[in-house]
Amino acid sequence: MILLLLFMSVAEAPGLPTPPPCPITVELNNQLHPTLNSARVACDVERQLHRAGWSDPLITGALANAWHESHWNPDAVGDRGHAVGFWQLHDRGLGHGMGVKRLSARRSTARIIRFTEKQQLTTRSLRTSGQAADIFCRKVMRPLRSDIAGRTRARTADLVD
């Protein structure tokens, strides 16, 4: 509710440009209850993915994956310091060569966008957010036991459908 009021107050502020809404983040926020700062970061990521032309199911699936990786915390550190940031990009994986830039949700999201374009994931026809979450988990995030992780993340994404 607080997040929704925040978006409404920003949108109604005179003289400020109106940012695009974050309906997926708001819906997941209602189900998952992240911190206010984490929800703001997720909203920024949602906007960045929309600007890149991603479909709503793919955005929902990606945000569900990020929730399971970091709870949308841009300062999260895992795997003994090898995985960091909103997406938990691993220094031996998709985050290779990024260093501390992996902590920037904007920069790591740009890396995710480029990678998904190479994988032709953004051009797939995805029927549900759950299907998108499972595919995103297996093709992009690639955690250990991605079969189990994919199903779990699909259930989270299905909260929006």
N, C-alpha and C positions, 0 to 999 in steps of 0.2 A: 504494500500500500504506500509506504514511504517513497519507494522508487517511482511509482506512478505519479504521486504528487510532485516529486522532483521534476519529472519530465513535463508535467503540466505547467509548473511555475516557470520553467525555463522557456517553454513555448509561448507563454503569455507575457513575458517580459517585454515592455515596449522598447523598440530600437535595436533589439538583438535579433540576429537571423534565427529562424526556427530550425533546429536540428531535425533530421528525419526521426520518426518514432522508432522505438525498439520493441515491437510487439512480441518477438520471440523471447527476448531477455525478460520482459515483463511477465510473460506466462511462465517461464522457467523459474523466475524469481518467486512467484506465488507458490510454486511447488517445492523448491529447494531451499529457500531462505538463506541466500548468501549475505555476506556483509555488504553494507551500502557501497563501499569503495570497490569491492569485487563486482558488484552489479553494474557500476559505472563503467568499469573496464570492459565487461562483457558487452555492454551496450555499444561502446566505441568499436569493439571488434565486429559486432553485428553490422554496424553501419559500414565498416570497411569491406566486409564480405559482400554486402548488398551493392556497394559501388563497383566491386569486381565482377558483378553480374551473377552471383551465386543464387540458386533457387532457395526458397524458404526451407524445403526439407533438408537440403544439404547444410544450410546454416544451422538449423536446429540440431542436426547430427553432429556437426563440428562443435557447437557449444556444449552439447551433452558430453562429448569426449573431453573437452577442456575442463568441464566440471569434475569428471572422474580423475583427471590428471592433477589438477591444482586447486579445485574448488574456486576457480576463476581468480586466484590470488596471483598477481603479477610478480610477487616477491617469493613465490614458493621455490623451495630447493628440495630435490629428491635424489635418490640413487647415489648417496654419499657425495653430493655436489656435482654430479655429472649431468643431471636433468634440472633445468631451472625455468622459471617464468610461468606465464599464463598457460602455455601449451606444454610445458615440461620438455622442451626440445633437448635432446641428449647430445652431448659434445661428440659422441662417436656415431651419431646418426644425422638426422635432419638439421640439427644445430651445429654441425661441424664447421669450425672456422668463424663462428659468430662471436665467440667470447661472451663478454657481459652484455652484448646487444641482444642476447636471448631473453634478457629480463624485460626488454621493451615489448609490450604487447603489440604495438603497431609494427615494429620491425619483424618480429617473429611471425605475425600474421601475414605480412608480405611474403615471407619465405614459404609459408604454408600455401598461399595462393599460387605462387610460381610452381611449387611442387605438384599441386593438384592439377594445374594446367598441363604439365608434362605427363602426368598419369592419365590425362583425359577424363578425370573424375567429374569435372564441372559440366561436361557435355552428356553425361549419362542421364537416362530417364529414371528418376528415383520415385517410386510410388508413395513411400511413406518416410517419415522422419526416422523411424526405427531402422529401416533398411539403409538409409543414408548413414546413420550413426555406425552401424555394423561395418559397412564398406569403408567408411572413413577410418575407423579403428584399424581394420586389417591392412589397408593400403597406405595410410599416412602415419598414424601414430605408432603402429606396430609394437604394442606392449607384449611382454611375455604372456603366453596363454591367450593370444588374441581371440581365439574362438570363444572363450568364456567372457573375456572383457567386451567383445563385440555384442554379445547378447545382453549383458548388463547395461551397456551404454545405449543399446536400442530401447530397452525398457524406459530409461530416463528420457530419451528423445520422444517416445510415444506419449509422455505426459502432455505434450503440446497438441498432439492430434486430437 
